[in-house]
Amino acid sequence: MSDCLFCKIVAGEIPSRKVYADDRIYAFHDIAPKAPTHVLVVPRRHIGRLADAGAADRELLGDVVAGAASVARDLGLEHYRLVINNGEGAGQTVFHLHVHLLGGRPMAWPPG
């Protein structure tokens, strides 16, 4: 998608601090971190939000979550939180599905 910020990051058109990349997912540090470790894990293929994913996307969604867990291990995080915001009312600001990997500090529940 030509106007999507994360598509441009994945394509290398916008610089990022890459953490991990393979042929299906890309992970990079968030530019406005909400925790000492805040990494975004995105599928390379554009999916606007989780609600837009279908049955054909199940494997890719699994790759995104497993990729986030792998990144957490690589970064030495034993405790971490994964967050997916679905839609503007949930706090999604970039409409390319992404998982926030947050760690490096205690997490409260419910989140504030």
Backbone as ProteinMPNN parsed JSONL, in Angstrom:
{"seq_chain_A": "MSDCLFCKIVAGEIPSRKVYADDRIYAFHDIAPKAPTHVLVVPRRHIGRLADAGAADRELLGDVVAGAASVARDLGLEHYRLVINNGEGAGQTVFHLHVHLLGGRPMAWPPG", "coords_chain_A": {"N_chain_A": [[0.857, -1.172, 0.0], [0.78, 2.064, -0.977], [0.681, 4.476, 0.54], [1.089, 3.765, 3.151], [2.654, 3.958, 6.226], [4.044, 1.861, 7.623], [4.362, -0.01, 5.585], [6.145, 1.387, 4.008], [8.331, 1.495, 5.741], [8.96, -1.261, 5.974], [9.673, -1.721, 3.316], [12.025, -0.346, 3.214], [12.049, 2.302, 2.555], [11.698, 4.237, 4.433], [13.742, 4.955, 7.15], [14.503, 2.684, 9.851], [15.02, 1.244, 13.108], [15.98, -1.693, 12.864], [15.169, -4.844, 14.254], [14.629, -7.467, 13.706], [14.177, -9.456, 10.771], [12.528, -11.309, 8.256], [11.302, -13.25, 5.494], [8.584, -12.917, 5.853], [7.893, -11.328, 8.084], [8.656, -8.252, 9.849], [10.526, -6.565, 12.269], [10.932, -3.809, 14.42], [12.286, -1.087, 16.387], [10.074, 0.954, 18.261], [9.411, 4.395, 17.644], [8.456, 6.038, 19.605], [8.726, 4.999, 22.408], [6.94, 3.112, 24.899], [7.829, 1.667, 26.941], [10.89, 0.385, 28.401], [11.83, -1.526, 26.548], [10.443, -1.537, 23.452], [9.128, -2.799, 20.8], [7.949, -3.073, 17.491], [6.209, -5.476, 15.684], [5.559, -6.498, 12.525], [3.57, -7.792, 9.818], [4.956, -8.384, 6.598], [3.275, -8.241, 4.428], [0.59, -6.145, 3.679], [-1.961, -5.743, 5.976], [-4.691, -4.153, 7.129], [-5.875, -4.013, 9.754], [-6.426, -6.111, 12.628], [-9.051, -7.082, 12.487], [-9.438, -7.17, 9.782], [-8.154, -9.383, 8.903], [-8.309, -12.657, 7.544], [-9.31, -16.136, 7.219], [-7.305, -17.124, 5.549], [-5.12, -15.79, 6.467], [-4.21, -16.865, 8.794], [-1.829, -18.397, 9.226], [0.151, -16.457, 8.757], [-0.479, -14.624, 10.801], [0.168, -16.202, 12.984], [2.92, -16.385, 12.512], [3.64, -13.739, 13.038], [3.101, -13.474, 15.809], [4.695, -15.578, 16.855], [7.122, -14.634, 15.929], [7.352, -12.294, 17.453], [7.681, -13.437, 20.0], [10.127, -14.732, 19.6], [11.804, -12.526, 19.115], [11.594, -11.332, 21.635], [12.907, -13.272, 23.203], [15.475, -13.101, 22.027], [16.154, -10.545, 22.826], [16.46, -10.906, 25.48], [14.283, -10.817, 27.18], [12.349, -11.937, 29.768], [9.873, -11.526, 30.834], [7.129, -10.039, 29.351], [4.847, -8.052, 27.385], [2.403, -8.457, 24.846], [0.66, -6.494, 22.543], [-2.142, -5.794, 20.564], [-3.745, -3.357, 18.873], [-6.929, -2.749, 17.654], [-8.324, -0.841, 15.44], [-9.319, 2.635, 15.482], [-10.675, 3.458, 17.86], [-9.549, 1.765, 19.698], [-7.039, 2.656, 19.918], [-5.364, 2.346, 17.739], [-3.149, 3.78, 15.508], [-1.632, 3.642, 13.231], [-2.572, 2.147, 10.353], [-1.784, -0.585, 9.667], [-1.539, -3.784, 10.398], [-0.047, -4.561, 13.48], [2.034, -5.782, 16.124], [2.67, -4.789, 19.357], [5.508, -5.209, 21.214], [6.273, -5.145, 24.437], [8.449, -4.545, 27.115], [10.81, -4.909, 29.864], [10.091, -3.567, 32.124], [7.897, -3.679, 34.997], [4.524, -4.617, 34.314], [1.303, -3.337, 34.65], [-2.061, -4.434, 35.456], [-5.446, -3.76, 35.115], [-4.288, -2.275, 32.014], [-3.388, 1.203, 31.923]], "CA_chain_A": [[0.0, 0.0, 0.0], [1.742, 3.133, -1.23], [0.678, 5.545, 1.527], [1.175, 3.166, 4.484], [3.927, 4.192, 6.902], [4.761, 0.623, 7.917], [4.77, -0.602, 4.307], [7.349, 2.114, 3.597], [9.427, 1.042, 6.61], [9.292, -2.626, 5.547], [10.319, -1.625, 2.001], [13.288, 0.366, 3.342], [11.9, 3.679, 2.082], [11.815, 5.057, 5.637], [14.662, 4.245, 8.038], [14.032, 2.154, 11.131], [16.019, 0.485, 13.872], [15.558, -3.086, 12.674], [15.501, -5.842, 15.265], [14.541, -8.778, 13.066], [13.461, -9.474, 9.501], [12.582, -12.485, 7.404], [10.491, -13.033, 4.3], [7.171, -12.714, 6.193], [7.693, -10.317, 9.123], [9.703, -7.255, 10.079], [10.424, -6.028, 13.623], [11.761, -2.619, 14.589], [12.022, -0.314, 17.6], [9.091, 2.028, 18.177], [10.066, 5.709, 17.783], [7.913, 6.679, 20.813], [8.568, 3.829, 23.273], [6.124, 3.167, 26.112], [8.523, 0.802, 27.895], [12.312, 0.342, 28.031], [11.87, -2.24, 25.282], [9.175, -1.387, 22.728], [9.385, -3.224, 19.425], [6.77, -3.355, 16.678], [6.368, -6.629, 14.803], [4.549, -6.311, 11.479], [3.682, -8.648, 8.642], [5.406, -7.641, 5.418], [2.086, -8.023, 3.594], [-0.309, -5.189, 4.324], [-3.284, -6.043, 6.526], [-4.981, -2.898, 7.804], [-6.088, -4.217, 11.185], [-6.687, -7.514, 12.924], [-10.395, -7.426, 12.013], [-9.383, -7.367, 8.334], [-7.509, -10.667, 8.624], [-9.237, -13.754, 7.295], [-8.817, -17.5, 7.429], [-6.069, -17.301, 4.784], [-4.043, -15.075, 7.158], [-3.905, -17.509, 10.086], [-0.409, -18.754, 9.323], [0.9, -15.21, 8.871], [-0.696, -14.101, 12.147], [0.998, -17.042, 13.85], [4.308, -15.967, 12.311], [3.836, -12.457, 13.716], [3.156, -13.718, 17.257], [5.903, -16.366, 17.126], [8.247, -13.718, 15.71], [7.455, -11.43, 18.632], [8.258, -14.251, 21.079], [11.529, -14.936, 19.26], [12.48, -11.246, 19.358], [11.675, -11.179, 23.093], [14.008, -14.143, 23.663], [16.737, -12.532, 21.542], [16.431, -9.335, 23.605], [16.638, -11.299, 26.872], [13.095, -10.508, 27.976], [11.656, -13.088, 30.333], [8.49, -11.082, 31.032], [6.798, -9.013, 28.368], [3.44, -7.969, 26.982], [2.092, -8.243, 23.44], [-0.568, -5.724, 22.403], [-2.641, -5.482, 19.225], [-4.869, -2.427, 18.885], [-7.744, -2.952, 16.455], [-9.187, 0.297, 15.151], [-9.042, 3.928, 16.095], [-11.191, 3.488, 19.224], [-8.672, 0.962, 20.545], [-5.725, 3.289, 19.96], [-4.555, 2.094, 16.543], [-2.886, 5.025, 14.784], [-1.105, 3.255, 11.92], [-3.464, 1.084, 9.923], [-1.074, -1.761, 9.164], [-1.526, -4.663, 11.565], [1.233, -4.678, 14.16], [2.055, -6.214, 17.516], [3.604, -4.078, 20.226], [6.228, -6.026, 22.183], [6.654, -4.225, 25.516], [9.129, -5.227, 28.203], [11.858, -4.171, 30.561], [9.536, -2.963, 33.336], [6.663, -4.36, 35.399], [3.302, -4.204, 33.625], [0.111, -3.371, 35.493], [-3.316, -4.852, 34.834], [-5.548, -3.476, 33.687], [-3.413, -1.172, 31.562], [-3.986, 2.524, 32.153]], "C_chain_A": [[0.9, 1.232, 0.0], [1.783, 4.228, -0.176], [0.817, 5.039, 2.963], [2.583, 3.34, 5.061], [4.706, 2.895, 7.113], [5.158, -0.111, 6.642], [6.05, 0.067, 3.813], [8.548, 1.726, 4.449], [9.892, -0.345, 6.188], [10.055, -2.608, 4.226], [11.666, -0.911, 2.055], [13.237, 1.793, 2.845], [11.996, 4.691, 3.218], [12.732, 4.29, 6.582], [13.987, 3.778, 9.327], [15.206, 1.483, 11.83], [15.564, -0.971, 13.893], [16.057, -3.956, 13.811], [15.559, -7.228, 14.633], [13.815, -8.621, 11.731], [13.605, -10.847, 8.865], [11.64, -12.232, 6.229], [9.027, -12.742, 4.594], [6.923, -11.61, 7.214], [8.896, -9.391, 9.232], [9.472, -6.685, 11.472], [11.405, -4.874, 13.784], [11.353, -1.878, 15.867], [11.011, 0.788, 17.33], [9.801, 3.363, 18.397], [9.552, 6.479, 18.994], [7.655, 5.58, 21.846], [7.758, 4.107, 24.531], [6.681, 2.259, 27.207], [9.995, 0.804, 27.493], [12.568, -0.446, 26.752], [10.493, -2.109, 24.648], [9.473, -1.616, 21.25], [8.044, -3.464, 18.74], [7.092, -4.507, 15.743], [5.216, -6.581, 13.809], [4.688, -7.387, 10.407], [4.162, -7.799, 7.463], [4.227, -7.335, 4.487], [1.124, -7.121, 4.352], [-1.635, -5.834, 4.705], [-3.597, -4.831, 7.39], [-5.134, -3.008, 9.304], [-6.456, -5.676, 11.403], [-8.049, -7.946, 12.389], [-10.437, -7.651, 10.505], [-8.757, -8.701, 7.951], [-8.568, -11.75, 8.446], [-8.582, -15.094, 7.549], [-7.491, -17.733, 6.713], [-4.872, -16.64, 5.462], [-3.608, -15.752, 8.452], [-2.429, -17.833, 10.243], [0.448, -17.504, 9.498], [0.737, -14.591, 10.258], [0.113, -14.903, 13.168], [2.471, -16.682, 13.73], [4.6, -14.659, 13.046], [3.983, -12.678, 15.227], [4.409, -14.526, 17.617], [7.152, -15.515, 16.922], [8.446, -12.795, 16.887], [8.081, -12.186, 19.799], [9.745, -14.493, 20.838], [12.352, -13.668, 19.506], [12.641, -11.034, 20.86], [12.808, -12.034, 23.661], [15.352, -13.552, 23.277], [17.142, -11.293, 22.345], [16.583, -9.63, 25.099], [15.457, -10.974, 27.768], [12.457, -11.796, 28.473], [10.165, -12.78, 30.492], [8.224, -9.951, 30.058], [5.311, -9.073, 28.069], [3.369, -7.782, 25.476], [0.743, -7.547, 23.364], [-0.881, -5.555, 20.923], [-3.837, -4.564, 19.408], [-5.619, -2.602, 17.572], [-8.706, -1.783, 16.287], [-8.854, 1.519, 15.977], [-9.488, 3.993, 17.549], [-10.366, 2.681, 20.207], [-7.265, 1.536, 20.616], [-4.85, 3.02, 18.76], [-4.396, 3.402, 15.774], [-2.273, 4.779, 13.408], [-1.9, 2.033, 11.485], [-2.749, 0.079, 9.028], [-0.936, -2.621, 10.414], [-0.13, -4.726, 12.171], [1.022, -5.104, 15.606], [3.086, -5.364, 18.235], [4.198, -5.105, 21.187], [6.789, -5.059, 23.216], [7.312, -5.011, 26.635], [10.146, -4.334, 28.869], [11.374, -3.422, 31.784], [8.305, -3.762, 33.732], [5.458, -3.766, 34.66], [2.124, -4.347, 34.583], [-1.079, -3.914, 34.712], [-4.456, -4.36, 35.683], [-4.633, -2.337, 33.295], [-4.154, 0.162, 31.71], [-4.257, 3.299, 30.907]], "O_chain_A": [[1.707, 1.402, 0.914], [2.825, 4.86, -0.002], [0.674, 5.822, 3.902], [3.57, 2.92, 4.457], [5.898, 2.835, 6.814], [6.195, -0.774, 6.618], [6.932, -0.595, 3.267], [9.665, 1.637, 3.939], [11.094, -0.58, 6.059], [10.984, -3.393, 4.036], [12.379, -0.869, 1.053], [14.278, 2.439, 2.722], [12.333, 5.855, 2.999], [12.528, 3.095, 6.798], [13.04, 4.392, 9.817], [16.238, 1.196, 11.223], [14.867, -1.416, 14.805], [17.193, -3.833, 14.27], [16.411, -8.049, 14.97], [12.947, -7.76, 11.582], [14.666, -11.468, 8.928], [11.229, -11.093, 6.006], [8.287, -12.359, 3.687], [5.847, -11.011, 7.215], [9.994, -9.704, 8.771], [8.339, -6.355, 11.823], [12.553, -4.949, 13.347], [10.233, -2.022, 16.358], [11.075, 1.47, 16.307], [10.693, 3.458, 19.239], [10.154, 7.482, 19.377], [6.501, 5.26, 22.134], [7.863, 5.169, 25.143], [6.075, 2.106, 28.267], [10.324, 1.181, 26.369], [13.431, -0.073, 25.957], [9.492, -2.52, 25.235], [9.996, -0.745, 20.555], [7.115, -3.998, 19.347], [8.133, -4.51, 15.086], [4.047, -6.617, 14.194], [5.795, -7.842, 10.12], [3.806, -6.626, 7.353], [4.197, -6.29, 3.838], [0.88, -7.325, 5.542], [-2.335, -6.396, 3.864], [-2.832, -4.515, 8.301], [-4.589, -2.195, 10.05], [-6.763, -6.391, 10.449], [-8.188, -9.063, 11.89], [-11.379, -8.262, 10.001], [-8.824, -9.105, 6.79], [-9.595, -11.746, 9.124], [-7.451, -15.175, 8.03], [-6.64, -18.465, 7.217], [-3.729, -16.896, 5.08], [-2.716, -15.25, 9.136], [-1.845, -17.566, 11.293], [1.376, -17.5, 10.306], [1.705, -14.09, 10.83], [0.674, -14.337, 14.106], [3.192, -16.672, 14.727], [5.68, -14.489, 13.611], [4.892, -12.128, 15.849], [5.104, -14.195, 18.576], [8.129, -15.657, 17.657], [9.58, -12.534, 17.288], [8.922, -11.637, 20.511], [10.537, -14.46, 21.78], [13.459, -13.732, 20.04], [13.701, -10.604, 21.315], [13.578, -11.57, 24.502], [16.268, -13.501, 24.098], [18.33, -11.024, 22.523], [16.809, -8.717, 25.893], [15.611, -10.865, 28.985], [12.07, -12.649, 27.675], [9.312, -13.65, 30.31], [9.013, -9.012, 29.958], [4.615, -10.015, 28.449], [4.166, -7.046, 24.894], [-0.208, -7.95, 24.033], [-0.005, -5.217, 20.126], [-4.831, -4.947, 20.026], [-5.012, -2.604, 16.501], [-9.765, -1.739, 16.912], [-8.201, 1.443, 17.018], [-8.764, 4.525, 18.391], [-10.467, 2.883, 21.417], [-6.396, 0.982, 21.288], [-3.689, 3.428, 18.753], [-5.382, 4.053, 15.43], [-2.387, 5.623, 12.518], [-1.902, 1.009, 12.168], [-3.048, -0.085, 7.845], [-0.285, -2.221, 11.379], [0.853, -4.923, 11.458], [-0.009, -4.83, 16.219], [4.225, -5.233, 17.789], [3.462, -5.793, 21.894], [7.669, -4.253, 22.914], [6.786, -6.04, 27.059], [10.327, -3.172, 28.502], [12.152, -2.713, 32.422], [7.724, -4.453, 32.895], [5.395, -2.561, 34.418], [1.978, -5.373, 35.247], [-1.11, -3.867, 33.482], [-4.421, -4.54, 36.901], [-4.245, -1.525, 34.135], [-5.381, 0.225, 31.631], [-4.758, 4.422, 30.974]]}, "name": "protein", "num_of_chains": 1, "seq": "MSDCLFCKIVAGEIPSRKVYADDRIYAFHDIAPKAPTHVLVVPRRHIGRLADAGAADRELLGDVVAGAASVARDLGLEHYRLVINNGEGAGQTVFHLHVHLLGGRPMAWPPG"}
